[in-house]
Every structure is written in structure tokens, then in C-alpha cells.
Amino acid sequence: MKASGFRGYYLKNEGALMHLALMRYAIDKMLKYGFTLLIPPTLVRGEVLFGSGHFPFDTDNIYVVDSLSHTKQDTDQKQKYLVGTSEPSLLYYHANEILDEAALPIKFVGFSQCYRSEIGSYGKDTKGIYRIHEFMKVEQVLVCKNDKAEAEKWHQTMLKYAEEFLQELELSYRVIQMCTGDMGPGKYKMYDVETWMPSRNSYGETHSASNLLDWQTRRLNLKVKGTDGKKYYPYALNNTVVASPRILIAIWENYQQKDGSIRIPTVLQPYMGIDSIKRSD
């Protein structure tokens, strides 16, 4: 693509509007469930990615910003990186802090641009917008007590949010519990949600929900003071609410009509002000 190279793309007119409608619908849904909205930084220091566990385990997938211009006002000489999800920045919000147990659970929903180099995926999904270098995502991060039963309850609840989102879009999907070998570092339990994409004649991953217990909070030095005065590391979980434009594949293909137009999902129509995208000849 002439502007950004391989795996670059433009979204135009109704495609761009639907992309933004998905983001806003997801944010409104999470606000309804009591999450605190953050638009976090996407240009971060290395310790942010270390805290989430993306460093040193996923360095190949992270973009490094080499040409930093340091002025008298910018005295931060540390190397910067572009995040592949808002999860690291959301988690780092309370890094090196001691929270009161009464503040739990911490429920954040982040909206951000995301960047991934996709090293190791060359030759896979080279056409279209399934596997690309930059996208937008609405992400949940939750911190709760160091109780496995409570963490499991939140894990199932957060997974339910993703399922609800797809049900409200009236899309077919399946939930897969990942085996140990397919989970990333530090993950105690993980689900992937895959949505039906006719052009692939299969399901494609659109969501992921993970429970990492205290693996990340230990790396972040995030502690909680319990009612007995003792300090402990809480548990951290994360989940995709929506990532776009990949989800647009499922919507456009499943909602295409015989005349080539695309019916807009009912829940997105108030955000777009139209009920269909007409075919232009």
C-alpha cells in the first residue's frame, strides 16, 4: 500500500463510520458495566511492557521508536516503544503503588490505537484486513483480590461481555479454551473467541480473555493492603471488547445482501444514522 507499505489500509466513508461506531458502542457498553474509561499512552517506556509481560517474551512484535528528538523540555532519554494493545498502559496506571483493598476491583476500559509488527506471520493472511500492523481496540483490564474463585468469576464475566457484544451484532462465534502450550507467558487460563468469516470458510479470532493471577502485578510491583493490614499482590485479568477493522470482515461478509449492499447491524444504526451501505457502481 503506497502510504504505509505492506499490510497498510484505508477505511473510507461508511467503512470508517462503522469502524468508529463499533468503538463507541463497545465503550458505551463497558461504561454501563461500571468500567472507568481511559485513553492511555501508546508510546511507552520499556518498563511498561516488562510489567505486562510483553518484554522480554514478545519483543519481535513490538515497534521501536528510534528517532526520538530530545529537547530541553523533554529530558526523558529512555527508549520508547509502540504498544500492541492498551493492556500494558492500563496495568501500569497503578504500578509501584499500594492500593486499599476497598478499592478493588479496579475496572479499566481502554481505547487506543495498537501496533504490531507481525514478525513471524509473513505468508499468513496476506490479503485484506485480517492481519495488519495497526488497528484500534477497546480493551478491558481488571484487578481483583488474590482469590482464585473471585478471579475465575471475573474471567467468566469478562468473557460474557465479549460474547454479548457478538450476540448483539448477531454474528456466529465459538469460544475456545486454550491449552497450556498455546497460552502466552504468565497466563493461568485463557479463552479465544472466534467469529464466523465466510470468505475464510472458517472462524477467525476476534477476542481473547486471559487470567494471569499475580504474575503481572508482581512484575509491576502493584500491591494491595488487606483489611488485616497485610500486603499482597492482587490478580489481573484482561479481555478484548472489540478490535477493528478485523471485526468488519465478519460484519461485511455476513450482512451483505444479494444486491451487493450491506445491512448495518441494528445496534450500530443509531451511531451511523443509516441502516445500510449501498453498492456504488
C-alpha positions in Angstrom: 0.0 0.0 0.0 1.5 3.3 -1.2 1.1 5.2 2.1 2.4 2.8 4.7 3.7 -0.3 2.8 2.8 -4.0 3.3 -0.4 -4.6 5.4 -1.4 -0.9 5.2 -5.0 0.1 4.5 -7.5 3.0 4.3 -11.1 2.9 5.7 -13.3 5.3 3.8 -16.8 6.8 4.2 -19.2 4.3 5.6 -16.4 1.8 6.4 -14.7 4.4 8.6 -18.0 5.3 10.2 -18.8 1.7 11.1 -15.3 1.3 12.5 -15.9 4.2 14.8 -19.4 3.1 15.6 -18.1 -0.2 16.8 -15.6 1.5 19.1 -18.2 3.8 20.6 -20.8 1.1 21.0 -18.2 -1.0 22.9 -17.2 1.9 25.1 -20.8 2.7 26.0 -21.4 -1.0 26.9 -18.4 -1.1 29.2 -19.4 2.2 30.9 -22.8 0.6 31.6 -21.0 -2.2 33.4 -19.1 0.2 35.6 -15.7 0.3 33.9 -13.6 3.5 34.1 -12.7 4.8 30.6 -9.1 5.7 29.8 -7.4 6.7 26.6 -3.9 5.6 27.6 -0.5 6.4 26.0 0.6 4.1 23.1 4.2 5.4 23.2 5.7 3.9 26.3 8.9 3.1 28.2 10.3 -0.4 28.3 9.3 -1.0 31.9 5.6 -0.7 30.9 5.9 -3.6 28.6 8.0 -5.5 31.1 5.3 -5.1 33.7 2.6 -6.6 31.4 5.0 -9.4 30.3 5.3 -8.4 26.7 9.0 -7.9 27.4 11.2 -9.9 27.1 8.8 -12.5 25.7 7.3 -10.7 22.7 10.0 -8.2 21.7 9.9 -9.1 18.0 6.3 -8.0 17.7 6.9 -4.5 19.3 7.8 -1.4 17.2 10.8 0.5 18.5 10.8 4.3 18.0 14.4 5.1 17.1 14.4 8.7 16.1 13.4 10.5 19.3 14.0 14.2 19.4 15.1 15.3 22.9 14.6 19.0 23.7 15.3 20.9 26.8 11.7 20.2 27.8 12.0 16.5 27.0 14.6 15.2 29.4 13.4 11.6 29.3 16.2 9.8 27.5 14.7 6.3 27.7 13.9 4.3 24.6 10.2 4.3 23.6 8.0 1.6 22.1 4.6 1.4 20.5 2.2 -0.9 22.3 0.3 -3.7 20.6 -2.7 -3.3 23.0 -3.7 -0.8 25.7 -3.3 -3.6 28.3 0.3 -2.6 29.3 -0.5 1.1 29.8 -3.7 0.3 31.7 -1.9 -2.0 34.0 0.9 0.5 34.6 -1.5 3.1 35.8 -1.2 1.7 39.4 2.4 0.3 39.1 4.5 0.7 42.2 1.5 1.6 44.3 -0.2 0.1 47.4 -3.9 0.1 47.0 -6.5 -0.2 49.7 -8.5 -3.5 49.3 -11.7 -1.5 49.5 -10.8 0.0 46.0 -11.0 -3.4 44.4 -11.9 -4.4 41.8 -10.2 -1.9 39.6 -12.1 -1.9 36.3 -10.5 -0.1 33.4 -11.6 0.0 29.7 -9.0 1.5 27.4 -9.5 2.8 23.9 -6.3 3.1 21.8 -4.5 2.6 18.5 -2.5 -0.6 18.5 0.7 -1.5 16.6 2.1 -5.0 15.9 5.0 -5.8 13.6 3.6 -9.3 12.9 7.1 -10.8 12.7 6.8 -14.5 12.1 3.4 -14.2 10.3 4.8 -13.4 6.8 3.0 -15.5 4.3 -0.1 -15.8 6.5 -3.3 -13.8 5.8 -1.5 -11.5 3.4 -4.7 -10.2 1.7 -7.3 -7.9 3.2 -7.5 -6.6 6.7 -7.3 -9.7 8.8 -3.6 -9.4 9.8 -2.4 -5.8 9.8 0.2 -3.6 11.5 -2.1 -1.1 13.2 -5.7 -1.1 14.4 -8.0 0.2 17.1 -9.1 -1.7 20.1 -11.3 -1.4 23.2 -9.7 -3.4 25.9 -10.7 -4.3 29.5 -8.2 -4.7 32.3 -9.4 -5.8 35.8 -7.5 -6.1 39.1 -9.2 -8.1 41.9 -8.3 -9.7 45.2 -5.8 -12.6 45.3 -8.6 -15.2 45.4 -8.8 -17.7 42.6 -12.6 -18.1 42.9 -13.1 -14.4 42.5 -10.7 -14.2 39.6 -12.5 -17.1 37.9 -15.8 -15.3 38.4 -14.5 -12.1 36.8 -12.9 -14.1 34.0 -16.2 -15.7 33.1 -17.9 -12.3 33.4 -15.5 -10.6 31.1 -15.8 -13.4 28.6 -19.5 -12.9 28.8 -19.1 -9.2 27.8 -17.3 -10.3 24.6 -20.0 -12.9 23.8 -22.8 -10.4 24.4 -21.1 -8.0 22.0 -21.1 -10.6 19.3 -24.6 -11.7 20.1 -25.8 -8.1 19.8 -24.1 -7.8 16.4 -25.9 -11.1 15.6 -22.7 -12.8 14.5 -22.0 -16.5 14.8 -18.9 -17.3 17.0 -17.3 -20.0 19.1 -15.4 -20.0 22.3 -12.1 -22.0 22.7 -10.4 -22.6 26.0 -6.7 -22.6 25.1 -4.3 -25.4 26.1 -1.2 -24.6 28.1 1.1 -24.7 25.1 -1.0 -22.1 23.2 -1.1 -19.6 26.1 1.4 -16.8 26.4 3.8 -16.4 29.3 2.3 -15.9 32.7 -1.3 -16.9 31.7 -3.2 -19.1 34.1 -6.3 -19.5 32.0 -7.2 -18.2 28.5 -10.1 -18.2 26.1 -10.1 -17.1 22.4 -13.4 -16.1 20.8 -13.6 -16.7 17.0 -16.2 -15.2 14.7 -17.5 -16.8 11.5 -16.0 -15.2 8.4 -17.5 -16.7 5.2 -14.5 -15.7 2.9 -12.2 -17.9 5.1 -14.8 -20.6 5.3 -13.9 -20.8 9.0 -13.9 -18.8 12.2 -11.3 -16.1 12.8 -10.0 -14.9 16.1 -11.6 -11.6 17.2 -11.4 -11.7 21.0 -9.2 -13.0 23.8 -9.8 -13.2 27.5 -6.9 -14.0 30.0 -6.5 -14.6 33.7 -2.9 -14.1 34.8 -3.3 -14.3 38.6 -0.5 -12.2 40.3 2.1 -12.7 37.5 1.7 -9.2 36.1 1.2 -7.4 39.4 4.4 -8.8 40.8 6.3 -7.5 37.8 4.5 -4.1 38.2 5.1 -4.1 42.0 1.4 -3.4 42.5 0.3 -4.4 45.9 -2.9 -4.2 48.0 -3.3 -3.7 51.7 -5.9 -6.1 53.1 -8.3 -5.5 55.9 -5.9 -7.2 58.3 -3.2 -4.7 57.3 -1.1 -7.3 55.4 0.0 -6.5 51.9 -0.4 -8.9 48.9 -0.2 -8.9 45.1 -3.7 -8.8 43.6 -4.8 -10.8 40.5 -5.0 -9.2 37.0 -7.2 -10.1 34.0 -7.8 -8.7 30.5 -10.2 -9.1 27.7 -10.9 -7.7 24.2 -14.2 -5.9 23.9 -13.7 -5.2 20.2 -10.8 -4.9 17.8 -11.3 -3.2 14.4 -11.0 -3.4 11.5 -10.8 -7.2 11.8 -14.3 -7.5 13.1 -15.5 -5.6 10.0 -14.7 -8.7 7.9 -17.3 -10.7 9.8 -19.9 -7.9 9.6 -19.5 -7.0 6.0 -19.5 -10.6 4.8 -22.4 -11.9 7.0 -24.5 -8.8 6.4 -24.0 -8.5 2.6 -27.3 -8.6 0.6 -28.0 -10.1 -2.8 -27.8 -6.6 -4.5 -24.3 -6.1 -3.0 -25.4 -3.7 -0.3 -24.5 -4.3 3.4 -27.2 -4.1 6.0 -25.9 -2.4 9.1 -26.4 -4.3 12.4 -29.3 -2.9 14.3 -27.2 -1.8 17.4 -24.9 0.2 15.2 -27.6 2.1 13.2 -28.1 4.8 15.9 -24.3 5.5 15.8 -24.2 5.7 12.0 -27.5 7.3 11.2 -28.2 4.9 8.3 -29.4 1.4 8.0 -27.4 0.1 5.1 -24.4 0.7 2.9 -25.4 0.9 -0.7 -23.4 -0.5 -3.5 -21.8 2.2 -5.6 -21.3 1.3 -9.3 
